[in-house]
């Protein structure tokens, strides 16, 4: 059994080994599970928007997040149901995006306070127990949204919806497991710091909760005081059960040696690229849904602006089989590097023709038919060039469509605004696919670079 005088040294060694294991083995898996959770929720959220079950939060894109804050989960009346759900679910989407894309994933940053915040975010909706009988207002409301959303969905979208529900439920369990690993480490690390700073020379009669709390503020200023952990420390260091409790702690921190693998499975770099192409190819479906909406919007504004003579001229052009005059609209973008507004004139006619062409091309990458066989026969360099180009093209297309959505809404008169077709759900789906394809591209580059480094060191893949 671990003696009290040797315990700090043994605990320090165990904590260092545990932290190293978490950093190298667990945090990447943790982030992957959170990414799956966030992407699955985004898919569900966009379907809720598309079905009109919730409304777009006009302030969603303007939200500035400095730290994770769990959205309001209190009850609401039936009259304010849509408004409250729209705001809270938009906030939830923003919070998850901040967690996955802006949080630091290292042991020191993910402390007990941030673990508590992440846990609160996961529990905001009880995905594993969605039910109309749930005692939690938000969980019950999301179950009602889920049931309504499934009505009338086409088979492909319904499959995506059910798969997202399944993934988010599975990811919840995995994330909870990773949070427990982190929490257990930080609890013992906190007690280790208490011993080193406050109780190292404390006699048994002095080691009381009240006495330690009184000395805590000056000894560890700015640190939170956890009564339950202090009581654990007192039992471990000063009770008759102390030796057994200390041994239990050391055993819980022990890192199991990884069993040697007989053969390391070689990475299929081409398969990573093919997955990226399939993901970016899924944006073609969003473009197909966007096209008729922006056509309706453009026609609504064009008819309002046309004079009687212009309408007659257009009719003559149609009778004579001539191409219509080009439609040019001026869009505004935000230059993220400079933080300034940039204006650009877009030939709508040419843009729409290109949009249809791009949608068809993307569909071939999303399918698993004969095009997949042609892609599989290509070299990695060819696939990389295609993936890079498609990601750039879709980033630019997303930028134009976002500005176009703002343009139509801004140009519409008061009586026309309810007729303007919004495309935010489709844009959200596009953004998620672009981000995921970009992540896959970075994964490919990182793994390929790692293999090249191993070759330079004389280490063959699979060793």
C-alpha positions as CSV (number, residue, x, y, z in Angstrom):
1,X,0.0,0.0,0.0
2,X,1.1,3.6,-0.8
3,X,2.5,5.2,2.4
4,X,1.4,8.8,3.0
5,X,5.0,10.2,2.8
6,X,5.7,8.5,-0.6
7,X,2.2,9.1,-2.0
8,X,2.8,12.6,-3.5
9,X,5.8,11.4,-5.5
10,X,3.9,8.3,-6.8
11,X,0.8,10.5,-7.6
12,X,2.9,13.0,-9.5
13,X,4.4,10.3,-11.7
14,X,1.0,8.8,-12.3
15,X,-0.6,12.2,-13.2
16,X,2.2,13.0,-15.6
17,X,1.8,9.6,-17.3
18,X,-2.0,10.0,-17.4
19,X,-1.8,13.5,-18.9
20,X,0.6,12.4,-21.6
21,X,-1.7,9.5,-22.5
22,X,-4.7,11.7,-22.7
23,X,-2.9,14.2,-24.9
24,X,-1.6,11.6,-27.3
25,X,-4.3,9.0,-27.3
26,X,-7.7,10.5,-26.2
27,X,-8.1,14.1,-27.2
28,X,-8.1,13.5,-31.0
29,X,-10.8,10.9,-30.5
30,X,-12.7,13.2,-28.2
31,X,-12.7,16.0,-30.8
32,X,-13.7,13.6,-33.6
33,X,-16.7,12.5,-31.5
34,X,-17.6,16.2,-30.8
35,X,-17.3,16.9,-34.5
36,X,-19.7,14.1,-35.3
37,X,-22.1,15.4,-32.6
38,X,-22.0,18.9,-34.0
39,X,-22.4,17.9,-37.7
40,X,-25.3,15.6,-36.8
41,X,-27.1,18.3,-35.0
42,X,-26.4,20.8,-37.8
43,X,-28.1,18.4,-40.2
44,X,-31.2,18.1,-38.0
45,X,-31.3,21.9,-37.4
46,X,-31.2,22.6,-41.1
47,X,-34.1,20.2,-41.7
48,X,-36.1,21.8,-39.0
49,X,-35.5,25.2,-40.7
50,X,-36.3,23.9,-44.1
51,X,-39.6,22.4,-43.0
52,X,-40.5,25.7,-41.4
53,X,-40.8,24.2,-37.9
54,X,-38.5,26.9,-36.5
55,X,-37.5,30.3,-37.9
56,X,-34.1,31.7,-38.8
57,X,-32.7,33.7,-35.9
58,X,-31.8,37.0,-37.6
59,X,-29.0,37.6,-35.0
60,X,-27.5,34.1,-35.3
61,X,-24.6,35.1,-37.6
62,X,-23.8,38.2,-35.5
63,X,-23.4,36.3,-32.2
64,X,-19.9,36.7,-30.6
65,X,-19.0,33.9,-28.3
66,X,-16.1,34.1,-25.8
67,X,-16.9,31.1,-23.7
68,X,-19.4,28.2,-23.8
69,X,-22.7,29.2,-22.3
70,X,-25.5,26.6,-22.1
71,X,-28.7,28.0,-23.7
72,X,-31.8,28.7,-21.7
73,X,-33.6,25.4,-21.0
74,X,-36.6,26.8,-19.0
75,X,-40.2,26.1,-20.0
76,X,-42.2,28.3,-22.4
77,X,-45.9,28.9,-23.3
78,X,-47.4,27.5,-26.5
79,X,-47.8,31.0,-27.8
80,X,-44.1,31.7,-27.6
81,X,-43.0,28.2,-28.6
82,X,-41.7,28.9,-32.1
83,X,-39.9,32.1,-31.1
84,X,-38.2,30.5,-28.1
85,X,-37.2,27.3,-29.9
86,X,-35.9,29.2,-32.9
87,X,-33.6,31.4,-30.7
88,X,-32.4,28.6,-28.4
89,X,-31.7,26.0,-31.1
90,X,-29.8,28.7,-33.1
91,X,-27.8,29.5,-30.0
92,X,-27.2,25.8,-29.4
93,X,-25.9,25.5,-33.0
94,X,-23.5,28.4,-32.5
95,X,-22.3,27.0,-29.1
96,X,-21.5,23.6,-30.7
97,X,-19.7,25.3,-33.6
98,X,-17.6,27.3,-31.1
99,X,-16.8,24.2,-29.1
100,X,-15.6,22.2,-32.1
101,X,-13.9,24.9,-34.1
102,X,-12.5,27.4,-31.5
103,X,-11.9,25.4,-28.3
104,X,-8.4,24.3,-27.4
105,X,-8.1,20.6,-27.1
106,X,-5.4,20.1,-24.5
107,X,-5.5,18.8,-21.0
108,X,-4.6,22.1,-19.3
109,X,-7.3,24.1,-21.1
110,X,-10.0,21.5,-20.6
111,X,-10.2,22.0,-16.9
112,X,-13.1,21.2,-14.5
113,X,-15.0,24.4,-15.2
114,X,-14.9,23.8,-19.0
115,X,-15.7,20.1,-18.6
116,X,-18.8,21.3,-16.7
117,X,-19.7,23.7,-19.5
118,X,-19.3,21.0,-22.2
119,X,-21.4,18.6,-20.1
120,X,-24.1,21.1,-19.7
121,X,-24.2,21.7,-23.5
122,X,-24.5,17.9,-24.1
123,X,-27.3,17.7,-21.6
124,X,-29.2,20.7,-23.0
125,X,-31.1,18.1,-25.1
126,X,-31.3,14.5,-23.9
127,X,-30.7,12.9,-27.3
128,X,-30.5,9.4,-25.9
129,X,-34.0,9.7,-24.4
130,X,-36.0,11.9,-26.8
131,X,-39.6,11.4,-25.6
132,X,-42.9,13.3,-25.5
133,X,-43.0,12.3,-21.8
134,X,-39.6,13.9,-21.1
135,X,-39.6,16.1,-18.0
136,X,-37.3,18.5,-19.8
137,X,-39.1,21.2,-21.9
138,X,-36.5,21.4,-24.6
139,X,-36.1,17.6,-25.0
140,X,-39.8,17.2,-25.2
141,X,-40.1,20.1,-27.8
142,X,-37.3,18.6,-29.9
143,X,-39.1,15.3,-29.9
144,X,-42.2,17.0,-31.3
145,X,-40.1,18.8,-33.9
146,X,-38.5,15.4,-34.9
147,X,-41.9,13.8,-35.3
148,X,-43.2,16.7,-37.4
149,X,-40.0,16.9,-39.5
150,X,-40.2,13.3,-40.7
151,X,-43.6,13.8,-42.3
152,X,-43.3,14.3,-46.0
153,X,-39.5,13.9,-46.2
154,X,-38.2,12.2,-49.4
155,X,-36.4,8.8,-48.7
156,X,-32.9,10.2,-49.0
157,X,-33.5,13.1,-46.6
158,X,-35.4,10.8,-44.2
159,X,-32.4,8.4,-44.2
160,X,-30.1,11.4,-43.5
161,X,-32.4,12.5,-40.7
162,X,-32.5,9.1,-39.0
163,X,-28.8,8.6,-39.4
164,X,-28.1,12.0,-37.8
165,X,-30.3,11.1,-34.8
166,X,-28.5,7.8,-34.4
167,X,-25.0,9.3,-34.7
168,X,-25.8,12.1,-32.2
169,X,-27.0,9.6,-29.7
170,X,-24.0,7.3,-30.1
171,X,-21.6,10.3,-30.0
172,X,-23.2,11.5,-26.8
173,X,-22.1,8.3,-25.0
174,X,-18.6,8.5,-26.4
175,X,-18.1,12.1,-25.4
176,X,-19.4,11.4,-21.9
177,X,-16.7,8.8,-21.6
178,X,-14.0,11.1,-22.6
179,X,-15.3,13.8,-20.3
180,X,-15.1,11.4,-17.4
181,X,-11.5,10.5,-18.2
182,X,-10.6,14.2,-18.2
183,X,-12.7,14.9,-15.1
184,X,-11.1,12.1,-13.1
185,X,-7.6,13.4,-14.1
186,X,-8.4,17.0,-13.0
187,X,-9.9,15.9,-9.8
188,X,-6.8,14.1,-8.7
189,X,-4.6,16.9,-10.1
190,X,-6.6,19.4,-8.0
191,X,-6.0,17.3,-4.8
192,X,-2.3,16.9,-5.7
193,X,-2.0,20.7,-5.9
194,X,-3.9,21.1,-2.6
195,X,-1.4,18.7,-0.9
196,X,1.6,20.5,-2.3
197,X,0.3,24.0,-1.5
198,X,-1.8,23.7,1.6
199,X,-1.9,20.4,3.5
200,X,1.6,18.9,3.2
201,X,2.6,19.8,6.8
202,X,-0.9,19.8,8.2
203,X,-1.6,17.6,11.3
204,X,-4.6,15.4,11.4
205,X,-6.5,17.6,13.9
206,X,-6.0,20.6,11.6
207,X,-7.2,18.8,8.5
208,X,-10.9,19.8,8.6
209,X,-13.0,21.1,5.8
210,X,-13.6,24.5,7.6
211,X,-10.0,25.0,8.4
212,X,-8.8,24.2,4.9
213,X,-11.4,26.5,3.4
214,X,-10.2,29.4,5.6
215,X,-6.6,29.0,4.5
216,X,-7.5,28.2,0.8
217,X,-8.2,31.8,-0.4
218,X,-4.7,33.1,0.6
219,X,-2.9,29.9,-0.4
220,X,-4.6,29.4,-3.8
221,X,-6.0,32.8,-4.8
222,X,-8.4,32.8,-7.7
223,X,-8.9,29.0,-7.7
224,X,-12.3,27.5,-7.2
225,X,-12.9,25.6,-3.9
226,X,-14.4,22.1,-4.3
227,X,-15.7,20.9,-1.0
228,X,-16.2,17.3,-2.2
229,X,-12.6,17.0,-3.4
230,X,-11.3,18.4,-0.1
231,X,-13.3,15.9,1.8
232,X,-11.8,13.1,-0.4
233,X,-8.3,14.4,0.3
234,X,-9.0,14.3,4.1
235,X,-10.1,10.7,3.9
236,X,-7.2,9.6,1.8
237,X,-4.6,11.3,3.9
238,X,-5.9,11.2,7.4
239,X,-8.5,8.4,7.8
240,X,-7.9,4.7,8.7
241,X,-9.0,3.8,5.1
242,X,-6.4,6.2,3.7
243,X,-3.9,3.6,2.4
244,X,-6.6,1.6,0.5
245,X,-8.1,4.8,-0.9
246,X,-4.7,6.1,-2.1
247,X,-4.0,2.8,-3.8
248,X,-7.4,3.0,-5.5
249,X,-6.5,6.5,-6.9
250,X,-3.1,5.3,-8.2
251,X,-4.8,2.3,-9.8
252,X,-7.4,4.5,-11.5
253,X,-4.7,6.7,-13.0
254,X,-2.6,3.8,-14.3
255,X,-2.2,3.8,-18.0
256,X,-2.5,0.4,-19.6
257,X,0.3,-0.5,-21.9
258,X,-1.0,-0.8,-25.4
259,X,-0.9,-4.3,-26.8
260,X,1.6,-4.6,-29.7
261,X,-0.2,-4.9,-33.0
262,X,1.1,-7.7,-35.2
263,X,0.6,-5.6,-38.3
264,X,-0.3,-1.9,-38.7
265,X,-3.0,-1.4,-41.2
266,X,-1.6,0.7,-44.0
267,X,-3.5,4.0,-44.6
268,X,-5.5,4.1,-47.8
269,X,-4.7,7.7,-48.9
270,X,-6.8,7.4,-52.0
271,X,-9.8,6.4,-50.0
272,X,-9.4,9.5,-47.8
273,X,-9.5,11.7,-50.9
274,X,-12.5,9.7,-52.4
275,X,-14.4,10.3,-49.1
276,X,-13.6,14.1,-49.4
277,X,-14.9,14.2,-52.9
278,X,-18.1,12.4,-51.9
279,X,-18.7,14.8,-49.0
280,X,-18.2,17.9,-51.2
281,X,-20.3,16.3,-53.9
282,X,-23.2,16.3,-51.5
283,X,-23.4,20.1,-51.9
284,X,-24.9,19.5,-55.4
285,X,-28.2,18.5,-53.7
286,X,-28.3,21.9,-51.9
287,X,-27.6,23.7,-55.1
288,X,-30.6,21.9,-56.8
289,X,-32.8,23.2,-54.0
290,X,-31.4,26.7,-54.0
291,X,-31.8,27.2,-57.8
292,X,-35.6,27.5,-58.1
293,X,-35.8,29.7,-55.0
294,X,-33.4,32.3,-56.3
295,X,-35.1,32.2,-59.7
296,X,-38.4,33.1,-58.0
297,X,-36.7,35.8,-56.1
298,X,-35.0,37.3,-59.1
299,X,-38.2,37.1,-61.2
300,X,-40.2,38.8,-58.4
301,X,-37.8,41.8,-58.2
302,X,-37.4,41.9,-62.0
303,X,-41.1,42.1,-62.8
304,X,-41.5,45.0,-60.3
305,X,-38.7,47.0,-62.0
306,X,-39.6,46.3,-65.6
307,X,-41.5,49.0,-67.5
308,X,-44.4,48.0,-69.8
309,X,-42.1,48.4,-72.9
310,X,-39.4,46.1,-71.3
311,X,-42.1,43.4,-70.7
312,X,-43.2,43.7,-74.4
313,X,-39.6,43.5,-75.5
314,X,-39.0,40.4,-73.5
315,X,-42.1,38.8,-75.0
316,X,-40.8,39.6,-78.5
317,X,-37.5,38.1,-77.6
318,X,-39.2,34.9,-76.5
319,X,-41.3,34.7,-79.7
320,X,-38.2,35.3,-81.9
321,X,-36.2,32.7,-79.8
322,X,-33.6,35.2,-78.8
323,X,-31.6,35.2,-75.6
324,X,-32.9,37.7,-73.0
325,X,-30.8,40.7,-72.0
326,X,-28.3,39.8,-69.3
327,X,-29.4,40.4,-65.7
328,X,-26.7,42.0,-63.6
329,X,-27.0,42.4,-59.8
330,X,-24.6,44.1,-57.5
331,X,-23.7,42.1,-54.4
332,X,-21.9,43.1,-51.2
333,X,-19.4,40.9,-49.4
334,X,-17.4,41.3,-46.3
335,X,-13.6,41.0,-46.8
336,X,-12.7,39.0,-43.7
337,X,-9.0,39.9,-44.0
338,X,-9.7,43.6,-44.1
339,X,-13.0,43.8,-42.4
340,X,-14.4,46.0,-45.2
341,X,-17.4,45.7,-47.5
342,X,-16.6,44.7,-51.1
343,X,-19.0,45.2,-54.0
344,X,-19.1,42.9,-57.0
345,X,-21.4,42.8,-60.1
346,X,-22.7,39.4,-61.0
347,X,-24.2,38.4,-64.3
348,X,-27.2,36.4,-62.9
349,X,-27.9,34.6,-66.2
350,X,-24.4,33.3,-66.5
351,X,-24.2,32.5,-62.8
352,X,-27.4,30.4,-62.9
353,X,-26.2,28.4,-65.9
354,X,-23.0,27.7,-64.1
355,X,-24.9,26.8,-61.0
356,X,-26.8,24.1,-62.9
357,X,-23.7,22.8,-64.5
358,X,-21.9,22.7,-61.1
359,X,-24.8,20.9,-59.5
360,X,-24.7,18.1,-62.1
361,X,-20.9,17.7,-61.8
362,X,-21.1,17.6,-58.0
363,X,-23.8,14.9,-58.2
364,X,-21.4,12.6,-60.0
365,X,-18.9,12.8,-57.1
366,X,-21.7,12.2,-54.6
367,X,-22.9,9.0,-56.3
368,X,-21.4,5.6,-56.0
369,X,-22.0,4.6,-59.6
370,X,-19.7,4.3,-62.6
371,X,-18.1,7.7,-61.8
372,X,-16.7,6.2,-58.6
373,X,-14.9,3.6,-60.6
374,X,-13.4,6.3,-62.8
375,X,-12.3,8.3,-59.7
376,X,-10.8,5.2,-58.1
377,X,-8.6,4.7,-61.2
378,X,-7.1,8.2,-60.9
379,X,-3.8,9.0,-59.2
380,X,-3.7,10.7,-55.8
381,X,-2.3,13.9,-57.5
382,X,-5.3,14.0,-59.8
383,X,-7.8,13.4,-56.9
384,X,-6.1,16.1,-54.8
385,X,-6.3,18.6,-57.6
386,X,-10.0,17.9,-58.1
387,X,-10.8,18.1,-54.3
388,X,-8.8,21.4,-54.0
389,X,-10.7,22.9,-56.9
390,X,-14.1,21.8,-55.8
391,X,-13.6,23.1,-52.3
392,X,-12.4,26.5,-53.6
393,X,-15.3,26.6,-56.1
394,X,-17.9,25.8,-53.4
395,X,-16.4,28.3,-51.0
396,X,-16.8,31.0,-53.6
397,X,-20.3,29.8,-54.6
398,X,-21.4,29.8,-51.0
399,X,-20.1,33.4,-50.6
400,X,-22.0,34.5,-53.7
401,X,-25.2,32.8,-52.7
402,X,-25.1,34.2,-49.1
403,X,-24.6,37.7,-50.5
404,X,-27.4,37.0,-53.0
405,X,-29.8,35.9,-50.2
406,X,-29.1,39.2,-48.4
407,X,-29.5,41.1,-51.6
408,X,-33.0,39.7,-52.4
409,X,-34.2,40.3,-48.8
410,X,-32.8,43.9,-48.8
411,X,-34.3,44.8,-52.2
412,X,-37.8,43.4,-51.5
413,X,-40.4,46.0,-50.7
414,X,-42.5,45.7,-47.6
415,X,-45.3,43.8,-49.4
416,X,-42.9,41.5,-51.1
417,X,-40.7,40.3,-48.3
418,X,-43.0,37.4,-47.3
419,X,-42.7,36.1,-50.9
420,X,-38.9,36.1,-50.9
421,X,-37.6,32.5,-50.6
422,X,-34.9,32.2,-48.0
423,X,-32.0,29.7,-48.5
424,X,-30.3,29.8,-45.1
425,X,-31.0,26.0,-44.4
426,X,-29.4,25.0,-47.7
427,X,-26.5,27.4,-47.1
428,X,-26.0,25.8,-43.7
429,X,-25.9,22.3,-45.3
430,X,-23.4,23.5,-47.9
431,X,-21.2,25.1,-45.2
432,X,-21.1,21.9,-43.1
433,X,-20.1,19.8,-46.2
434,X,-17.4,22.3,-47.2
435,X,-16.0,22.4,-43.6
436,X,-16.0,18.5,-43.5
437,X,-14.4,18.2,-46.9
438,X,-11.7,20.7,-45.8
439,X,-11.1,18.7,-42.7
440,X,-10.7,15.5,-44.7
441,X,-8.2,17.3,-47.1
442,X,-6.1,18.5,-44.1
443,X,-6.2,14.9,-42.7
444,X,-4.9,13.6,-46.0
445,X,-2.1,16.1,-46.1
446,X,-1.1,15.5,-42.5
447,X,-1.1,11.7,-42.9
448,X,0.8,11.9,-46.2
449,X,3.4,14.2,-44.6
450,X,3.8,11.9,-41.6
451,X,4.5,8.9,-44.0
452,X,7.0,10.9,-45.9
453,X,8.8,11.8,-42.7
454,X,8.9,8.2,-41.7
455,X,10.4,7.2,-45.0
456,X,13.1,9.8,-44.5
457,X,13.9,8.2,-41.1
458,X,14.0,4.8,-42.8
459,X,10.8,3.6,-41.2
460,X,8.6,1.7,-43.6
461,X,4.8,2.1,-43.3
462,X,3.4,-0.7,-41.2
463,X,6.5,-1.0,-39.0
